[in-house]
Amino acid sequence: MDFNAYSTRSRFAAEINAGYSARLSGQRLSDNPHLVWIECETEDGANRRAGALSEKAQAWQHGWRLADQAAR
């Protein structure tokens, strides 16, 4: 997704803002409410992994990363 495009940013403004706010309030990237978790065995012993990211999940993650960059 092209988050440089105004149409994309305006379409997903709520998710981008939610991700930004989540990062500022100390939530982890894995706290993305749009992630779909798949139960499985992994090499590191975890019992789940994130599935493919939906557009909303990508937008939330983009907002989270924007806040992370601003915090540095």
Backbone as numpy.savetxt, mean C-alpha at the origin, in Angstrom:
# Nx Ny Nz CAx CAy CAz Cx Cy Cz
0.85 1.28 -12.65 0.01 2.46 -12.65 0.89 3.70 -12.65
0.44 4.69 -13.35 1.19 5.94 -13.47 0.65 6.97 -12.49
1.31 7.07 -11.34 0.86 8.03 -10.33 1.32 9.45 -10.63
2.06 9.63 -11.73 2.39 10.98 -12.18 1.22 11.60 -12.92
0.32 10.77 -13.41 -0.84 11.26 -14.16 -1.90 11.79 -13.20
-2.39 12.97 -13.49 -3.41 13.59 -12.64 -4.66 12.71 -12.53
-5.07 12.10 -13.63 -6.29 11.28 -13.62 -6.15 10.10 -12.66
-4.98 9.50 -12.59 -4.75 8.38 -11.67 -4.77 8.88 -10.23
-4.08 9.98 -9.98 -4.04 10.53 -8.61 -5.42 10.94 -8.13
-6.22 11.53 -9.01 -7.55 11.97 -8.58 -8.48 10.78 -8.40
-8.33 9.76 -9.23 -9.18 8.56 -9.12 -8.93 7.81 -7.82
-7.68 7.79 -7.37 -7.32 7.04 -6.17 -6.90 7.95 -5.01
-7.39 9.17 -4.99 -7.00 10.14 -3.96 -7.29 9.62 -2.55
-8.42 8.98 -2.35 -8.78 8.50 -1.01 -7.78 7.44 -0.53
-7.42 6.52 -1.40 -6.48 5.46 -1.03 -5.07 6.02 -0.81
-4.66 6.95 -1.67 -3.34 7.56 -1.53 -3.26 8.32 -0.20
-4.28 9.11 0.10 -4.31 9.86 1.36 -4.35 8.93 2.57
-5.09 7.83 2.46 -5.17 6.88 3.57 -3.81 6.23 3.81
-3.11 5.87 2.75 -1.78 5.29 2.88 -0.79 6.28 3.48
-0.87 7.52 3.05 0.00 8.58 3.57 -0.24 8.74 5.08
-1.50 8.83 5.46 -1.84 8.99 6.88 -1.42 7.78 7.70
-1.56 6.61 7.11 -1.18 5.38 7.81 0.31 5.39 8.13
1.13 5.81 7.19 2.58 5.86 7.42 2.91 6.87 8.51
2.24 8.02 8.48 2.50 9.05 9.49 2.07 8.60 10.88
1.08 7.71 10.95 0.63 7.23 12.26 1.34 5.95 12.68
2.37 5.56 11.95 3.21 4.44 12.37 2.79 3.07 11.89
1.84 2.99 11.00 1.45 1.67 10.49 2.50 1.15 9.52
2.56 -0.18 9.43 3.52 -0.82 8.54 2.94 -0.93 7.13
3.80 -1.13 6.18 3.37 -1.31 4.79 2.46 -2.53 4.68
2.70 -3.55 5.48 1.87 -4.76 5.43 0.50 -4.56 6.07
0.25 -3.40 6.66 -1.07 -3.10 7.22 -2.05 -2.58 6.17
-1.64 -2.58 4.91 -2.48 -2.13 3.80 -3.81 -2.88 3.84
-4.93 -2.18 4.03 -6.23 -2.86 4.15 -6.71 -3.47 2.84
-6.06 -3.16 1.74 -6.47 -3.68 0.44 -5.68 -4.92 0.03
-4.74 -5.36 0.88 -3.97 -6.56 0.57 -4.84 -7.79 0.70
-4.60 -8.74 -0.17 -5.26 -10.05 -0.08 -4.19 -11.03 0.37
-4.42 -11.67 1.52 -3.44 -12.61 2.06 -3.79 -14.02 1.63
-2.76 -14.76 1.24 -2.91 -16.15 0.81 -2.24 -17.03 1.84
-2.99 -17.98 2.39 -2.44 -18.92 3.37 -1.53 -19.91 2.64
-0.29 -20.03 3.10 0.66 -20.95 2.48 1.88 -21.10 3.38
2.71 -22.05 3.03 4.00 -22.21 3.70 5.03 -21.40 2.92
5.86 -20.66 3.61 6.90 -19.88 2.94 8.26 -20.30 3.45
9.29 -19.90 2.73 10.66 -20.27 3.10 11.07 -19.73 4.47
10.54 -18.58 4.84 10.92 -17.97 6.11 10.05 -18.43 7.28
9.16 -19.39 7.02 8.34 -19.94 8.10 7.03 -19.24 8.33
6.78 -18.18 7.59 5.49 -17.49 7.73 4.39 -18.38 7.15
3.18 -18.14 7.59 2.08 -18.98 7.11 1.18 -18.26 6.10
1.64 -17.13 5.60 0.86 -16.41 4.60 1.76 -15.48 3.80
1.28 -15.10 2.63 1.99 -14.13 1.80 0.94 -13.26 1.13
1.35 -12.09 0.70 0.43 -11.18 0.02 0.21 -11.64 -1.41
-1.03 -11.55 -1.85 -1.36 -11.88 -3.23 -1.07 -10.69 -4.14
-1.52 -10.80 -5.36 -1.33 -9.71 -6.33 -2.02 -8.44 -5.82
-1.39 -7.30 -6.04 -1.94 -6.04 -5.56 -3.04 -5.53 -6.49
-4.15 -5.17 -5.90 -5.22 -4.52 -6.67 -4.81 -3.07 -6.92
-5.57 -2.37 -7.73 -5.27 -0.96 -7.98 -5.37 -0.14 -6.70
-6.35 -0.45 -5.87 -6.50 0.28 -4.60 -5.32 -0.01 -3.68
-4.85 -1.26 -3.67 -3.70 -1.61 -2.84 -2.45 -0.88 -3.32
-2.27 -0.78 -4.63 -1.13 -0.05 -5.19 -1.20 1.43 -4.83
-2.39 2.01 -4.89 -2.55 3.42 -4.56 -2.25 3.68 -3.09
-2.74 2.81 -2.21 -2.48 2.94 -0.77 -0.97 2.86 -0.53
-0.33 1.88 -1.17 1.11 1.70 -1.03 1.88 2.92 -1.55
1.41 3.50 -2.63 2.04 4.71 -3.18 1.97 5.84 -2.15
0.81 6.04 -1.54 0.68 7.07 -0.51 1.59 6.81 0.67
1.68 5.55 1.10 2.55 5.17 2.22 4.00 5.51 1.89
4.41 5.19 0.67 5.80 5.44 0.27 6.09 6.94 0.13
5.10 7.71 -0.32 5.28 9.17 -0.37 5.57 9.73 1.01
4.82 9.28 1.99 5.02 9.74 3.37 6.37 9.27 3.90
6.76 8.06 3.52 8.04 7.52 3.97 9.20 8.35 3.41
9.10 8.74 2.15 10.13 9.58 1.54 10.17 10.96 2.19
9.01 11.51 2.51 8.94 12.83 3.13 9.52 12.81 4.54
9.45 11.66 5.21 9.93 11.55 6.58 11.45 11.50 6.65
12.08 11.22 5.55 13.56 11.09 5.56 14.25 12.40 5.46
